[in-house]
Amino acid sequence: MTHPVITQLLQRRSVRQFSGAAVAEADLQLILQAAQQAPTSINGQQVSLIVTRDKARIARIAELAGGQPQVAGADVFITLVMDFNRTAIATELAGATQVIEQSAEGLMAGAVDVGIMLNAIQTAANALGYGSTAIGGIRANPAAMIDLLQLPSKTFPLAGLTLGVPDPSQPGVVKPRVPLASFAMNEHYNQQAVRQGVEQYDQQLRQFWDSIGLREMPSYAQSTANYYQRIYFPTVAENLQQQGFAFKDQ
């Protein structure tokens, strides 16, 4: 028998339509506590969460994220902040000066920790019956997000997360993924398997969209190209620098 947690993870999907019902405050606190137990590099705990419940502020975040209705319809919006301000305070307490935010390694460590915590939030939320979607669109206008959330130097809003009660009238469909053999490779990277997996998945996703009546949705190849043939959030580097981040380890 499959373990309930494994079943939940295998059935994970992005929920973009919500019923309008509120997330219970006790449940929200449990989700936040579960998130806080996520591992972080060196136990630096260089992630902070900004929890937004005010509808006007959620509407503003939706606007900054590109006018996303899935954000505007959420009961709660959580911004995951890479927070080297916290570790700078700890480093100062030890009588030293922090420089990790001046390196590529610091940025990578902070980004990895944010990703791990995002997954922890989604897993906890799903366990309690709530739906969510990860939102990278907050990086479309990081300066405005920084101003809205009053973020200090050495911090950066890397990702967001919607949270709400799923609309029961919307069927839950799990989107397929690339073939497992082209994702989890034995002993070494297999370029041929990856290429074959992409070609196979491009057709599979096209068939998936058609099967649920979303014929206007692009295939995997076209969707990826639509984004990755350009730098679609062009001010991230500039705003990182303004927040005190740099790559002095070059």
HELIX and SHEET records of a PDB file:
HELIX    1   1 PRO A    4  LEU A   10  1                                   7    
HELIX    2   2 GLU A   25  GLN A   36  1                                  12    
HELIX    3   3 SER A   41  ASN A   43  5                                   3    
HELIX    4   4 LYS A   55  LEU A   64  1                                  10    
HELIX    5   5 PRO A   69  ALA A   72  1                                   4    
HELIX    6   6 PHE A   84  LEU A   93  1                                  10    
HELIX    7   7 ILE A  100  GLN A  102  5                                   3    
HELIX    8   8 ALA A  104  ALA A  127  1                                  24    
HELIX    9   9 GLY A  137  ALA A  140  5                                   4    
HELIX   10  10 PRO A  142  LEU A  149  1                                   8    
HELIX   11  11 LEU A  180  SER A  182  5                                   3    
HELIX   12  12 GLN A  191  SER A  211  1                                  21    
HELIX   13  13 TYR A  220  TYR A  228  1                                   9    
HELIX   14  14 VAL A  236  GLN A  242  1                                   7    
SHEET    1   A 4 VAL A  47  THR A  52  0                                        
SHEET    2   A 4 VAL A  76  ASP A  83 -1                                        
SHEET    3   A 4 THR A 155  GLY A 164 -1                                        
SHEET    4   A 4 GLY A 131  ILE A 135 -1                                        
END                                                                             
